[in-house]
């Protein structure tokens, strides 16, 4: 059950539950066009959670309101609805894993021209070099409507760039996802802003971000050679990054 007053130590304990260690390995799966956009523009796109297809995205689990009076619950929900019209949550999604995911290759890439980059949470932070962007582990839950379990989403706080005396203080409900998405094992980089835009783009240090590059298990040999050729371009600053063909064997591609 949530409370009305939170001390600094309370906030720290809640936030700690959603922290990901710097040494956690993460992957990001993408089509070739997005891979090239990353290299060419040296930036990464954060999409507003409003445009994610999951209808539970950004909803507060009912367990947050456990033991609240009905009128207080309804009032909080009304205020939150108005608040969300002003403060938008922008997200870059990553997969926490020690190895590749067949499902994510299929879902998030064009299989014939798919690429995955391997990094760590710590390297992602260094590459972004932006303390306004917070990194959270996603928690997968059985139900958004049940009040059998307490839910306390983490706190996000920062001052705005445009108005130093105005701060953003928001509970990040987007750390909760329905259990059907557990296969994603998601780590989320999150930025909150007063904005109406669909997305935000942030500069990123490619060399600090990328540890390894993987080629889709469905990709033909010519595509692997193309990625090797792109790597040799000094402008992309990935000359020292190893490229691996996926270890997943696909019948017909490996005969």
C-alpha positions in Angstrom: 0.0 0.0 0.0 1.4 3.4 -0.9 1.7 6.2 1.6 1.1 9.9 1.7 4.5 10.9 3.0 7.8 9.4 1.9 11.1 10.1 3.6 14.3 10.1 1.6 15.3 6.7 2.9 11.9 5.4 1.9 12.3 6.7 -1.6 15.9 5.2 -1.8 14.6 1.8 -0.8 11.8 1.8 -3.3 14.1 2.9 -6.1 16.7 0.3 -5.2 14.2 -2.5 -6.0 14.2 -1.4 -9.6 18.0 -0.8 -10.1 20.0 -2.8 -12.5 23.7 -3.4 -11.7 26.2 -1.8 -14.0 27.6 -5.2 -14.9 24.3 -6.6 -16.2 24.5 -7.6 -19.9 21.9 -6.1 -22.2 21.0 -6.6 -25.9 19.1 -4.4 -28.3 17.6 -6.0 -31.4 17.0 -3.8 -34.5 16.6 -3.7 -38.2 19.5 -2.8 -40.4 18.0 0.7 -41.0 18.0 1.5 -37.3 21.5 0.1 -36.9 22.7 2.5 -39.6 20.8 5.4 -38.1 22.5 4.7 -34.7 26.0 4.8 -36.4 25.3 7.7 -38.7 23.7 10.0 -36.2 25.4 8.8 -33.1 22.1 9.1 -31.3 19.4 6.9 -29.8 15.6 7.3 -30.0 13.3 7.2 -26.9 9.7 6.7 -27.8 6.8 8.0 -25.7 5.2 5.1 -23.8 1.9 6.4 -25.0 2.6 4.9 -28.4 3.5 1.3 -27.2 0.9 -1.3 -28.2 0.5 -2.8 -24.7 -2.7 -1.4 -23.3 -1.4 -1.8 -19.8 1.6 0.4 -20.5 1.7 3.3 -18.1 -1.2 2.1 -15.9 -0.9 2.0 -12.2 -1.6 -1.5 -10.7 -4.6 -1.4 -8.4 -2.4 -2.8 -5.6 -0.9 0.7 -5.3 -4.3 1.8 -3.9 -4.7 -1.1 -1.5 -6.7 0.0 1.6 -7.3 3.5 0.2 -10.8 5.0 0.6 -12.7 4.9 -2.7 -13.0 8.7 -2.9 -9.3 9.2 -2.4 -8.5 6.5 -4.9 -10.8 8.1 -7.5 -9.4 11.6 -6.8 -5.8 10.4 -7.3 -6.6 8.7 -10.6 -8.2 11.8 -11.9 -5.2 13.9 -11.0 -2.9 11.3 -12.5 -4.8 11.4 -15.8 -4.4 15.2 -16.0 -0.7 14.9 -14.9 0.0 12.4 -17.7 -1.3 14.9 -20.3 1.7 17.2 -19.4 4.5 14.9 -18.3 5.5 12.3 -20.9 7.6 9.2 -20.2 10.1 8.4 -23.0 11.7 5.0 -23.1 14.5 3.1 -24.8 14.0 -0.7 -24.3 16.8 -3.3 -23.8 16.8 -7.0 -23.1 18.6 -8.3 -20.1 20.3 -11.5 -21.1 23.6 -13.4 -21.2 22.9 -14.6 -24.7 20.6 -14.2 -27.7 16.9 -14.6 -27.8 15.2 -16.4 -30.7 11.9 -14.7 -29.9 13.4 -11.2 -30.0 15.1 -11.9 -33.3 11.7 -12.8 -34.8 9.7 -10.0 -33.2 12.0 -7.0 -33.3 14.0 -7.4 -36.5 13.6 -8.1 -40.1 15.1 -11.5 -39.8 17.1 -11.4 -43.1 18.7 -8.1 -42.1 18.6 -8.0 -38.3 21.3 -6.8 -36.0 21.7 -6.9 -32.3 24.2 -4.9 -30.2 25.5 -6.2 -26.9 26.3 -3.8 -24.0 26.1 -3.5 -20.3 24.0 -1.2 -18.1 27.1 0.6 -17.0 28.3 1.1 -20.6 24.8 2.4 -21.6 25.0 5.0 -18.8 28.5 6.0 -19.8 27.5 6.2 -23.5 24.5 8.4 -22.7 26.3 10.5 -20.1 23.1 12.1 -19.0 22.0 11.9 -15.4 18.4 12.9 -16.3 18.0 9.5 -17.9 17.3 6.7 -15.4 17.7 3.0 -15.8 15.1 0.6 -14.4 14.4 -3.1 -14.4 10.9 -4.0 -15.5 8.8 -6.1 -13.1 6.3 -8.5 -14.6 3.1 -8.9 -12.7 0.1 -11.4 -12.8 -2.6 -8.8 -12.7 -3.1 -5.0 -12.9 -6.5 -5.3 -11.3 -5.7 -7.4 -8.2 -5.2 -5.7 -4.8 -3.6 -8.8 -3.2 -0.1 -7.4 -3.6 1.3 -3.9 -2.8 3.0 -2.0 -5.6 5.3 1.0 -5.2 6.8 2.2 -8.4 10.1 4.1 -8.3 10.4 7.9 -8.1 11.8 10.0 -10.9 13.1 13.5 -10.0 14.9 16.2 -12.0 15.0 19.9 -12.6 13.9 21.0 -16.1 16.4 22.4 -18.6 14.2 25.3 -19.6 13.1 26.4 -16.2 15.6 25.6 -13.4 13.1 26.4 -10.7 10.6 23.9 -12.0 11.1 20.3 -11.2 9.7 17.0 -12.5 8.6 14.5 -9.8 6.9 11.4 -11.1 6.2 7.8 -10.2 7.4 5.6 -13.0 4.5 3.2 -13.6 6.1 2.0 -16.8 8.3 -0.4 -14.7 5.3 -2.7 -14.5 4.3 -5.0 -17.4 1.9 -7.9 -17.7 3.5 -11.3 -17.2 2.9 -12.3 -20.8 5.8 -10.1 -21.8 8.2 -11.8 -19.4 10.2 -13.2 -22.3 11.5 -9.7 -23.0 13.3 -9.5 -19.6 13.4 -5.8 -20.1 15.7 -3.1 -18.9 14.4 0.4 -19.6 16.2 3.7 -20.0 13.7 6.4 -19.0 13.4 10.1 -19.5 10.5 12.3 -18.4 9.7 15.6 -19.9 7.1 18.3 -20.3 6.4 17.7 -23.9 3.9 16.7 -26.6 6.4 15.1 -28.9 6.2 11.4 -29.9 9.8 10.8 -29.1 13.2 12.2 -28.0 16.6 11.7 -29.4 19.8 11.7 -27.3 23.4 11.8 -28.3 25.3 8.7 -27.5 29.0 7.6 -27.6 28.9 4.6 -30.0 32.3 3.2 -28.9 31.3 3.2 -25.3 27.9 1.7 -26.0 28.7 -1.2 -28.2 30.7 -4.2 -26.9 29.8 -6.7 -29.6 27.6 -6.9 -32.7 25.5 -9.9 -33.7 24.1 -10.9 -37.0 20.6 -12.4 -37.3 20.5 -16.2 -37.5 18.2 -15.8 -40.6 20.6 -13.4 -42.4 22.3 -14.6 -45.6 26.1 -14.5 -45.9 26.1 -11.3 -48.0 24.5 -9.4 -45.2 27.2 -10.5 -42.7 29.8 -9.3 -45.2 28.0 -6.0 -45.5 28.1 -5.4 -41.8 31.8 -6.3 -41.7 32.4 -3.7 -44.4 30.4 -1.1 -42.5 32.5 -1.8 -39.4 35.7 -0.9 -41.3 34.4 2.7 -41.8 36.5 4.8 -39.4 33.7 7.3 -39.1 31.6 4.9 -37.2 34.2 4.3 -34.5 33.5 0.5 -34.1 36.8 -0.8 -35.7 37.6 -2.7 -32.5 34.1 -4.3 -32.0 33.8 -8.0 -32.8 31.0 -9.2 -35.0 29.4 -12.6 -34.5 27.1 -14.6 -36.6 24.2 -15.8 -34.4 24.8 -19.0 -32.6 21.2 -20.0 -33.2 21.1 -22.5 -36.1 18.3 -22.2 -38.6 17.6 -25.1 -40.9 18.2 -24.1 -44.4 20.5 -21.2 -43.5 23.3 -23.4 -42.3 23.3 -26.3 -44.7 
